[in-house]
């Protein structure tokens, strides 16, 4: 819609400008330190064997590093934000803290 002129995107919440939209500034550039990326993840059931988790991490890492996946990310304006295993867990913990603080600030949580 922005490319057709129906809407004007004021800013993105990504940590840096998107390659797919380099003219759109980040909120940080406007002095607002809000950074939030639309992420997606793969989850395993509790008790899943570490060998199976390692196998999935290997497959997903391999897929992530393909030219085809880069095309998909570029087409959708997704940032390069792959995290596996413990890095992803840490990311989720940080997201929970950020969103909890924001929800309290906005009055949605007490």
C-alpha positions in Angstrom: 0.0 0.0 0.0 2.9 2.4 0.7 4.3 1.8 -2.8 1.0 2.7 -4.4 0.8 5.9 -2.3 -2.3 4.8 -0.3 -0.4 5.1 3.0 2.8 6.7 4.1 5.0 4.7 6.4 6.4 7.0 9.1 8.9 4.6 10.7 9.8 1.0 11.2 10.3 -0.7 14.6 13.4 -2.6 13.4 16.8 -2.0 14.9 18.0 -0.6 11.6 16.5 0.5 8.3 15.1 -2.3 6.1 17.0 -3.1 2.9 13.6 -3.4 1.3 12.6 0.1 2.4 15.9 2.1 2.9 14.1 5.5 2.8 11.9 4.7 5.9 13.6 5.7 9.2 13.5 3.7 12.4 11.8 4.9 15.5 15.2 5.1 17.1 16.1 7.8 14.5 13.2 9.8 15.8 14.4 9.5 19.3 12.1 6.7 20.4 14.1 3.6 21.5 11.3 1.2 20.7 12.7 -1.8 18.8 10.4 -4.7 17.9 10.7 -7.1 15.1 8.0 -9.4 13.8 9.6 -12.7 14.5 8.6 -16.3 14.0 10.0 -19.4 15.7 10.1 -23.1 15.9 9.3 -24.7 19.2 9.7 -28.3 20.5 7.7 -30.0 23.2 9.1 -30.2 26.7 11.3 -33.3 27.0 12.4 -33.4 23.4 15.8 -35.1 23.2 18.7 -32.7 22.6 19.8 -34.7 19.6 16.5 -34.0 17.9 16.7 -30.3 18.8 20.3 -30.2 17.4 19.1 -31.9 14.2 16.3 -29.3 13.7 18.7 -26.4 14.5 21.1 -27.8 11.8 18.3 -28.0 9.2 16.9 -24.6 10.0 20.3 -22.9 10.0 21.1 -24.5 6.6 17.8 -23.3 5.2 18.3 -19.8 6.7 21.6 -19.4 4.9 20.3 -20.1 1.4 19.8 -17.5 -1.3 16.2 -18.6 -1.6 15.5 -17.7 2.0 17.2 -14.3 1.5 14.8 -13.7 -1.4 11.8 -14.5 0.8 13.1 -12.2 3.6 13.7 -9.3 1.1 10.3 -9.8 -0.5 8.5 -9.6 2.9 10.8 -6.9 4.4 11.9 -9.3 7.1 15.1 -8.4 9.0 18.0 -10.8 9.3 17.3 -12.0 12.9 18.0 -15.7 13.1 18.6 -17.1 16.5 18.9 -20.8 17.4 18.5 -22.8 20.6 19.8 -20.9 23.6 20.1 -17.6 21.8 16.4 -17.9 20.8 15.4 -18.7 24.4 17.3 -15.6 25.6 15.6 -13.5 22.9 12.2 -14.8 24.0 13.0 -13.9 27.7 14.0 -10.4 26.6 10.8 -10.0 24.5 8.7 -11.1 27.4 10.3 -8.4 29.6 10.0 -5.7 27.0 6.3 -6.5 26.2 5.5 -6.8 29.9 6.9 -3.4 30.6 5.2 -1.8 27.6 1.8 -3.4 28.5 2.2 -2.1 32.1 3.1 1.4 30.8 0.1 1.4 28.5 -2.2 0.3 31.4 -3.0 -3.2 30.0 -1.3 -5.0 32.9 -1.0 -4.1 36.6 
